[in-house]
């Protein structure tokens, strides 16, 4: 691609008189830089290494020391906006169909969608690096607004819920029975968005990774806080990384499991009915309480077991 065309696309300014006039491809990751690439320098400290790997052009914002007059040095006002402008061009050129889904549906898609025809917009830098002329792109409404491109909503699809469990759902979709998929009923409508695309466009999905969904994630434990197989214990710690979801999940837990002995814990999310404690005191706090279900702001669950092991060695 002609260098001048790229500069015009991203709204940049060449700050020197380079010897090169063409670039081979684009890179946002140092490890992926090849000879002839244009490198988006999100981390300017990586520029010398990018040049050694063969970068023909460096895109940057702010100030930078020009180190090699042979290659192109392109200044932009905002690096992310420059990446978005280039992505917009590539998506239009490729006629990629853009689907808008909720943020939670996008996280489900990230886990279960394994189709070479589809890409997921985690962030513009990652997508530019990995884009391979995919037919479909999944993104949130906010992300698509930044791209300023046309989009489609999830296709409607009918499902019949057969049975709801606290952390799983059994349902029928177009004559197919799905038994106890690890999707909490609380989030089923978001998961259903991906099911619609799966059926409409025959996309390949793998439900095995649903257990890695980070929201309202159950960790079944024994009395020593050691992990046990899913559903094999009466005690479960449920972690949530998004403070905005904790209150909603607490209400769901109260309604769906009125029989459970529940406690709610947060570290820096100030929420009604949640105990706010220091993480260092979590082990002691949980040990002194009788509970079956503990909804806790996200933390590395394995640290509880390690703390207990360290204490037993003293």
C-alpha positions as CSV (number, residue, x, y, z in Angstrom):
1,X,0.0,0.0,0.0
2,X,1.2,3.5,-0.8
3,X,2.6,5.3,2.2
4,X,0.9,8.6,1.3
5,X,-2.5,6.8,1.0
6,X,-2.1,5.4,4.5
7,X,-1.1,8.8,5.9
8,X,-4.2,10.4,4.3
9,X,-6.4,7.7,5.7
10,X,-5.3,8.1,9.3
11,X,-5.0,11.9,9.2
12,X,-1.3,11.8,9.9
13,X,1.7,14.0,9.0
14,X,5.0,12.7,7.8
15,X,7.7,14.4,9.9
16,X,10.7,13.6,7.7
17,X,11.6,12.7,4.1
18,X,11.8,8.9,4.1
19,X,13.3,6.8,1.4
20,X,10.4,4.4,1.4
21,X,7.1,5.0,-0.4
22,X,5.3,1.7,0.2
23,X,4.4,-0.4,3.3
24,X,3.6,-4.1,3.3
25,X,1.1,-4.4,6.2
26,X,0.1,-3.0,9.6
27,X,1.2,-4.0,13.1
28,X,0.2,-3.0,16.6
29,X,2.3,-5.7,18.3
30,X,6.0,-5.7,18.5
31,X,6.2,-9.5,18.2
32,X,4.2,-9.4,14.9
33,X,6.3,-6.7,13.2
34,X,7.7,-7.9,9.9
35,X,9.9,-6.3,7.3
36,X,8.0,-3.5,5.5
37,X,5.4,-3.0,8.2
38,X,3.8,0.2,9.5
39,X,4.0,0.0,13.3
40,X,1.6,1.8,15.6
41,X,3.8,2.8,18.5
42,X,1.4,2.6,21.5
43,X,4.5,2.1,23.6
44,X,7.3,4.3,22.3
45,X,10.0,2.4,24.1
46,X,9.4,-0.5,21.7
47,X,10.2,1.6,18.6
48,X,13.9,0.8,18.4
49,X,13.1,-3.0,18.5
50,X,10.4,-2.5,15.8
51,X,12.9,-0.8,13.6
52,X,15.3,-3.7,14.1
53,X,12.6,-6.1,13.1
54,X,12.1,-4.3,9.8
55,X,9.4,-1.6,10.3
56,X,9.3,0.8,7.4
57,X,7.1,3.4,9.2
58,X,6.3,4.5,12.7
59,X,3.0,6.1,13.7
60,X,3.0,7.9,17.0
61,X,1.4,10.7,19.0
62,X,3.1,13.4,21.0
63,X,6.9,13.7,20.7
64,X,9.5,11.1,19.6
65,X,13.1,11.1,18.7
66,X,13.6,10.3,15.0
67,X,16.2,7.6,14.9
68,X,16.3,6.5,11.3
69,X,15.7,9.0,8.4
70,X,15.3,6.2,5.9
71,X,11.9,5.1,7.3
72,X,8.7,7.2,7.7
73,X,7.8,8.9,10.9
74,X,4.1,9.7,11.0
75,X,2.6,11.9,13.7
76,X,-1.1,11.8,14.6
77,X,-3.1,13.6,17.2
78,X,-4.6,10.5,18.7
79,X,-3.2,7.0,18.0
80,X,-6.4,5.1,18.8
81,X,-8.4,7.3,16.4
82,X,-5.8,6.7,13.7
83,X,-6.2,2.9,14.2
84,X,-10.0,3.3,14.0
85,X,-9.8,5.2,10.8
86,X,-7.7,2.6,9.2
87,X,-10.0,-0.2,10.5
88,X,-13.0,1.6,9.0
89,X,-11.3,1.6,5.6
90,X,-10.4,-2.1,5.8
91,X,-13.9,-3.1,6.9
92,X,-15.5,-1.1,4.1
93,X,-13.1,-2.5,1.6
94,X,-13.7,-6.0,2.7
95,X,-17.5,-5.5,3.0
96,X,-17.4,-7.0,6.4
97,X,-20.9,-7.3,8.0
98,X,-21.0,-5.7,11.4
99,X,-23.2,-7.1,14.2
100,X,-24.0,-5.1,17.3
101,X,-24.4,-7.1,20.5
102,X,-24.5,-6.3,24.2
103,X,-21.2,-6.2,26.2
104,X,-22.0,-9.4,27.9
105,X,-23.0,-11.1,24.6
106,X,-19.6,-10.0,23.2
107,X,-17.9,-11.8,26.2
108,X,-19.9,-14.9,25.4
109,X,-18.9,-14.7,21.8
110,X,-15.2,-14.3,22.8
111,X,-15.4,-17.7,24.6
112,X,-17.6,-19.8,22.3
113,X,-17.2,-18.5,18.8
114,X,-14.6,-20.4,16.8
115,X,-15.4,-19.6,13.2
116,X,-12.7,-18.3,10.9
117,X,-15.3,-16.1,9.2
118,X,-16.0,-14.0,12.3
119,X,-13.9,-11.5,14.3
120,X,-14.6,-9.9,17.7
121,X,-13.7,-6.3,18.5
122,X,-12.0,-6.5,21.8
123,X,-10.1,-3.2,21.1
124,X,-9.1,-1.5,17.9
125,X,-5.4,-2.3,18.2
126,X,-6.0,-6.0,18.7
127,X,-8.5,-6.2,15.8
128,X,-6.1,-4.3,13.4
129,X,-3.4,-6.8,14.3
130,X,-5.5,-9.9,13.9
131,X,-7.9,-8.8,11.1
132,X,-7.9,-11.4,8.3
133,X,-10.7,-10.2,6.0
134,X,-13.4,-11.8,8.1
135,X,-17.0,-11.8,6.8
136,X,-18.5,-10.8,10.2
137,X,-17.5,-8.6,13.0
138,X,-19.1,-8.6,16.5
139,X,-18.9,-5.4,18.5
140,X,-20.8,-3.3,21.0
141,X,-22.9,-0.3,20.0
142,X,-20.3,2.0,21.6
143,X,-17.6,0.5,19.5
144,X,-19.6,0.6,16.3
145,X,-20.4,4.3,16.9
146,X,-16.7,5.0,17.0
147,X,-16.2,3.2,13.7
148,X,-19.2,5.2,12.2
149,X,-20.3,2.2,10.1
150,X,-23.7,0.6,9.4
151,X,-24.6,-2.4,11.5
152,X,-27.2,-5.1,12.1
153,X,-28.9,-6.2,15.3
154,X,-29.0,-9.9,16.5
155,X,-31.5,-11.9,14.5
156,X,-34.6,-13.0,16.5
157,X,-34.7,-16.6,17.6
158,X,-37.2,-18.5,19.7
159,X,-36.1,-20.7,22.6
160,X,-38.1,-22.6,25.1
161,X,-36.6,-22.8,28.6
162,X,-37.0,-26.4,30.0
163,X,-35.4,-25.9,33.4
164,X,-33.5,-23.1,35.1
165,X,-30.7,-23.8,37.6
166,X,-28.8,-21.2,39.6
167,X,-25.7,-21.4,37.3
168,X,-27.1,-23.3,34.3
169,X,-30.0,-23.4,31.8
170,X,-31.6,-26.2,29.9
171,X,-33.6,-25.2,26.8
172,X,-34.9,-26.1,23.4
173,X,-34.0,-24.2,20.2
174,X,-35.5,-25.2,16.8
175,X,-36.0,-28.7,17.9
176,X,-32.5,-29.1,19.5
177,X,-32.2,-29.8,23.2
178,X,-29.4,-28.2,25.2
179,X,-28.9,-29.7,28.6
180,X,-27.7,-27.6,31.5
181,X,-25.4,-25.3,29.6
182,X,-23.4,-23.3,32.1
183,X,-25.2,-20.1,31.4
184,X,-26.9,-18.5,34.4
185,X,-30.6,-17.6,33.7
186,X,-29.7,-14.1,34.8
187,X,-27.6,-13.7,31.6
188,X,-29.5,-16.0,29.3
189,X,-30.9,-13.2,27.1
190,X,-27.3,-12.0,26.4
191,X,-26.2,-15.5,25.5
192,X,-29.3,-15.8,23.3
193,X,-28.0,-13.0,21.1
194,X,-25.1,-15.3,20.0
195,X,-27.4,-18.2,19.5
196,X,-29.3,-16.1,16.9
197,X,-26.2,-15.5,14.9
198,X,-25.2,-19.2,15.2
199,X,-28.4,-20.3,13.6
200,X,-28.8,-17.5,11.1
201,X,-25.2,-17.7,9.7
202,X,-24.3,-21.3,10.6
203,X,-21.4,-20.1,12.7
204,X,-19.3,-22.7,14.5
205,X,-19.4,-22.4,18.3
206,X,-18.0,-24.5,21.1
207,X,-19.9,-24.5,24.4
208,X,-17.1,-26.1,26.4
209,X,-15.6,-22.7,27.3
210,X,-18.8,-21.4,28.9
211,X,-17.3,-22.3,32.3
212,X,-14.7,-19.5,31.7
213,X,-17.4,-16.8,31.6
214,X,-16.1,-14.3,34.2
215,X,-19.4,-13.0,35.5
216,X,-21.3,-14.6,38.4
217,X,-18.7,-17.3,38.2
218,X,-19.2,-20.2,40.7
219,X,-16.2,-21.7,42.5
220,X,-17.3,-24.8,44.5
221,X,-15.1,-25.4,47.5
222,X,-14.7,-27.7,50.5
223,X,-14.3,-26.7,54.1
224,X,-10.6,-25.9,53.5
225,X,-11.4,-23.6,50.6
226,X,-10.0,-26.2,48.2
227,X,-11.7,-26.3,44.8
228,X,-14.0,-29.3,44.0
229,X,-15.9,-30.3,40.9
230,X,-18.7,-28.2,39.7
231,X,-21.8,-28.8,41.8
232,X,-20.1,-31.3,44.2
233,X,-20.2,-29.1,47.3
234,X,-22.8,-27.2,49.2
235,X,-20.4,-24.3,49.5
236,X,-19.7,-22.0,46.6
237,X,-17.9,-18.7,46.2
238,X,-19.3,-16.6,43.3
239,X,-16.9,-14.0,41.9
240,X,-17.8,-10.9,39.9
241,X,-15.3,-8.5,38.3
242,X,-17.8,-5.8,37.4
243,X,-19.0,-3.7,40.4
244,X,-22.0,-2.6,38.3
245,X,-23.3,-6.2,38.2
246,X,-22.9,-7.1,41.9
247,X,-26.2,-5.6,43.1
248,X,-28.2,-7.2,40.2
249,X,-26.6,-10.5,41.0
250,X,-27.4,-10.2,44.7
251,X,-31.1,-9.6,43.9
252,X,-31.0,-12.6,41.5
253,X,-29.4,-14.8,44.2
254,X,-32.0,-13.8,46.8
255,X,-34.8,-14.6,44.4
256,X,-33.4,-17.8,42.9
257,X,-32.0,-19.3,46.0
258,X,-34.1,-18.2,49.0
259,X,-33.0,-21.3,50.9
260,X,-29.3,-20.5,50.7
261,X,-27.2,-19.0,53.5
262,X,-25.8,-16.0,51.7
263,X,-23.1,-13.4,52.4
264,X,-22.1,-10.5,50.2
265,X,-18.6,-9.1,50.2
266,X,-16.8,-6.3,48.3
267,X,-13.4,-4.7,48.6
268,X,-13.9,-1.3,47.0
269,X,-17.5,-1.4,45.6
270,X,-19.8,0.4,48.1
271,X,-23.1,-1.4,47.8
272,X,-26.1,-2.0,49.9
273,X,-26.0,-5.2,52.0
274,X,-22.4,-5.8,51.0
275,X,-19.7,-6.1,53.7
276,X,-16.8,-3.9,52.7
277,X,-13.6,-5.5,53.9
278,X,-9.9,-5.5,53.2
279,X,-8.9,-8.4,50.9
280,X,-6.2,-9.4,53.4
281,X,-9.0,-10.2,55.9
282,X,-11.1,-12.1,53.5
283,X,-9.8,-15.5,54.6
284,X,-10.7,-14.8,58.3
285,X,-14.0,-13.2,57.4
286,X,-15.2,-16.3,55.4
287,X,-13.8,-18.8,57.9
288,X,-15.9,-17.3,60.8
289,X,-19.2,-17.4,58.9
290,X,-21.6,-20.1,58.0
291,X,-22.6,-19.8,54.4
292,X,-23.5,-21.9,51.4
293,X,-23.2,-19.0,48.8
294,X,-20.8,-16.1,49.0
295,X,-21.0,-13.4,46.3
296,X,-17.7,-11.7,46.3
297,X,-16.1,-8.9,44.2
298,X,-13.6,-10.6,41.9
299,X,-10.3,-12.0,43.3
300,X,-8.0,-14.9,42.6
301,X,-9.8,-17.7,44.3
302,X,-6.6,-19.8,44.6
303,X,-5.2,-17.3,47.1
304,X,-7.6,-18.6,49.7
305,X,-6.2,-22.1,49.5
306,X,-2.6,-20.8,49.5
307,X,-3.2,-18.7,52.6
308,X,-4.7,-21.7,54.4
309,X,-1.7,-23.9,53.4
310,X,0.8,-21.3,54.6
311,X,-1.0,-20.9,57.9
312,X,-1.0,-24.7,58.5
313,X,2.8,-24.8,58.0
314,X,3.5,-22.3,60.8
